[in-house]
Amino acid sequence: MTEAFARQTPLDFRSLFIASEFSMDDSTVPLLDVVRALSFVGDLAMGQPTDYSPRVAWMAGQLARETGGDEMACTRAMAVALLRWSGCTANAPEFAQLFGDDVSGRKALLATPSSVSGFRAGTRKKGSAFLALSRIHCEVAGDIAIQLGLDDATQFALRHLFESYDGGGAPNGLRDEEIPAAVYMASLAGDLDIFQRLYGIEQACGLIEARAGTLYPRELASVVIANARRWLAALDDDPTLSGPCSLDAAFAGRTTSLEILAHVIDLKLPWMTGHSGQVARLARNAALQLGMDESSQQKVYRAALVHGMGRAAVPNMIWDTPGRLAPWAWERIRLVPYWTGRAARQIGSLAGEAEVASHAYERLDGSGYFRELKATAVPLEGRILAASVALAALRAPRPWRDAHAEHAAAELLMAEAAAGRHDADVVRALLDRAPIVATPPNKPPTGLLSEREREVLRWISLGASNKVVAQKLAISPSTVRTHVESVFRKLECATRAAATLKATQLGLL
């Protein structure tokens, strides 16, 4: 490791992320739209209504204002509430191991009427699960904040989302005033919205009162209880969730890279690492080959980056099924593009891209999903995306099959086109330009990781254990552990999910 990297601070990674982005594809979009999209993905992963986090953010902002906070405090409370579940995809594999259905498991924990947080209560008999899951979630959420360019205080809050007023939280056991006010505000607003929906306003206030002094300060809980009816009525009367405290003004003119959303989406399933980015490059190359203008190329590229948003709604236990899916499981899969299309209602400038993305699994013979469209009913951008998704998937291993070799994947895709399921012109364009995507999308910083460390990182990012990595690379497990520790130190992270997120964004994988 060079001396310069030995002195890197977390904020230095932000400049590295910007410098390493693929110059050919301008994926810069409004910051607030990416925050909203991450919020949408988080709500799906938590099994919540897709307006849950926006409602919680509005109430958190009202709570900040009601307690004398300035505009910065209000903005921070709302940002933390919107990004509170941005780390959900990162610990989905571990959640699935513990609860089976990671989506329903989270939903059940949020609904737990306990005197402590549902996560803390629901994992009490599962050893160190609460600490381990919280550490992964919070580290990734904090790193997302870095990559979005949010301020230090917001980053710190997102790294301590599961701390409790009494010191019994995670990941660091902070207590009382050590915990950022924004964490308390997001937690209180979230509890109010869920509990009133499930149990009614009276019981919701009673549950908040029971958690006061343990999960959050009594003073803040009292303010929420006093204003609960008014805030909930205001939300019902104002479906746009607008109000005197809004992120629109605070984030006006600020932009970020859409790739961060793609990388967060792919974290849910280790074997999908890098999938969205590869699909995006395939799709753009095909659009270029087909003679589409720059605007259309860009739209296809962005649609590919966000096409997996709806994947968060499906439990990992379904995705990881090695054999044939049961009918009920298949119905869950069919809803993935539906949820991606629904995201168009919440993510502003990306609405058009989300609409294209919802065609990712359509087939021209009507055998696709979710609309079962035929022939010309599928727009050209949708045809390009569908074929690109199929090609990228064929080349990669899946729990139910091994990866297909380059020529075999091409033959399978051409056979699908011949059968009328894919556009033949699009498939030819994809395969003509296929060699281009073998080039890494960005140039990784030199000297950061050794070649062996990158090999180890690649395998652990795909979900392999140290023992499996040792077998793959013909080295000892202790050597693998040494390399993993070195990778974590250089990337300034403590979990595999965070290492994967950073490495993918930097082009190290």
Residue, then its C-alpha position, 0 to 999 in steps of 0.5 A: m500500500t502506498e503512503a498516500f493510501a495509508r493516509q486516506t480518510p473516508l471522504d477521500f473515497r468520494s473523490l476516488f469514486i468520482a474519478s473512477e466513473f466510466s467517462m463514456d456514460d454520463s450517469t449523473v442524475p439529481l441527488l434527491d432522485v437517487v435518494r428517493a430510489l434508494s428509499f423505494v428499494g429499502d421499503l420493498a426490502m423491509g416489506q413496507p408500503t412504498d410510501y413508508s419512508p417518504r411518510v417517515a421522512w416528512m414526520a421526522g422533519q416535522l419533529a426536528r422543526e417542532t423541537g427547535g431544530d434549524e433547517m440543517a437539522c430538519t434536512r438531516a432528519m429527513a435524509v436519515a429517514l429516507l436512507r435508513w433502510s439503504g443497507c438492507t440489501a447488504n445483509a439480506p444473505e445473513f438475514a435469510q440464513l437466520f429467518g428464511d424469508d428476509v423480507s417477511g422477517r424484517k416486516a415481522l420485526l418492525a411490527t413487534p410490539s416490544s419495549v425495545s426495538g423489534f430487531r433487538a427483541g427478535t434476535r435476542k435468542k440468536g446469539s450475536a445476530f443483532l450486532a452482526l446484522s446491524r454492523i453490516h447494515c450501518e457500515v453500508a448505509g454510511d458508505i452510501a452517504i459518503q458516495l452521495g456526498l452527504d455531510d459528516a453528521t449524516q454519515f455518522a447518523l447512518r452508521h448508528l441507526f440501531e443504537s438505543y437511548d439506554g446503550g443496548g443498541a448496535p453497532n457501538g452501544l452508544r447511549d443518550e446524547e452520544i446518539p445523533a438526534a436524527v437517529y431518534m427522530a427517524s426511529l420515532a417517526g418510523d414506529l408511529d407510522i407502522f404502529q398506527r397502521l397495524y394497531g391504531i393511533e391509541q395503541a401506537c402512542g402507547l407503544i411509543e410511550a413504552r419504548a421511551g427512555t429505552l429506545y429513544p428519549r422521553e422528551l422526543a417521544s412526548v412531542v411525537i405523541a402530542n403531534a401524532r394525530r395532526w401529522l398523520a392527518a396532514l399526510d392523509d390530506d397531502p398525498t404529495l408529502s410536501g410541507p414546510c420542511s422539504l429536501d427539495a430545496a436543500f438538495a437543489g442542484r446537487t447531483t450524484s452517479l446512478e451507478i451507486l444505486a445499481h451497486v446497492i441493488d446488486l448487493k442483495l444477492p452476492w452472485m449478482t455482483g456487478h450484474s446491473g453495470q454489465v447489463a448497462r454496458l451491453a445495452r448501451n453498446a447495442a443501442l449504439q450499434l443500432g444507430m440510436d441517438e445519444s439520448s436514447q443510448q443514455k436512456v437505455y443505459r440508465a434503465a439497465l442500471v435501475h432494472g433490478m429495483g423490484r428485486a428487493a421485494v423477493p426473498n433471497m430464499i426464492w432467488d437462491t432456490p437451486g431447482r424448479l420454482a413452485p408456482w407461488a414463488w414464481e408469482r413473486i418473481r413475476l412482480v419484480p418488473y412491476w415494482t420497478g415500474r411503480a418506482a417511476r412514480q417516486i423518482g422524478s427525473l428517472a421516471g422514464e428510465a424506470e418505465v423502460a426498466s419494467h420491460a426487462y423480462e418481457r418477451l416478444d411472443g408474450s411469454g415474458y412478464f409482468r405485462e405479457l406484451k407481444a411484438t411491437a407492444v414492447p418498445l425498442e429500448g425495452r427489447i434492448l434491455a430484455a436481451s441484454v439482461a438475458l445475455a448477462a445472465l447466461r454468461a454468469p453462474r446462478p444457484w440453479r446452473d453453471a455459467h455458459a461459455e461465451h459461444a454457448a450463451a450467444e447460441l442460446l440467445m440466438a435460438e431465443a430470437a429465432a423462436g420469436r422471444h427476442d428481437a433478432d436485430v437487437v441480438r445481432a447488435l448485442l453479439d456484434r459488440a459483445p467483446i467491448v464489454a469485456t473491458p472494465p468499466n472504469k480504471p481502478p486506482t493503481g497500487l490499492l490492492s494486489e492482484r491476489e487481494r483482488e482475486v480473493l475479493r472477487w470470490i468473497s464478493l460472490g458469497a464464497s467462504n474463506k474455505v471455498v476461496a482457499q480451495k478455488l485459489a489453492i491456498s490455505p484458509s489462513t492465507v485467505r483470512t490474511h488477504v481479507e484483513s488486508v483488503f478490509r484495511k485498505l478499503e477502510c471497511a469491516t464487512r464483506a458487503a461494504a468491501t464489495l460496494k466500495a470495490t465495485q464502485l472503484g472498478l476493482l472487481 
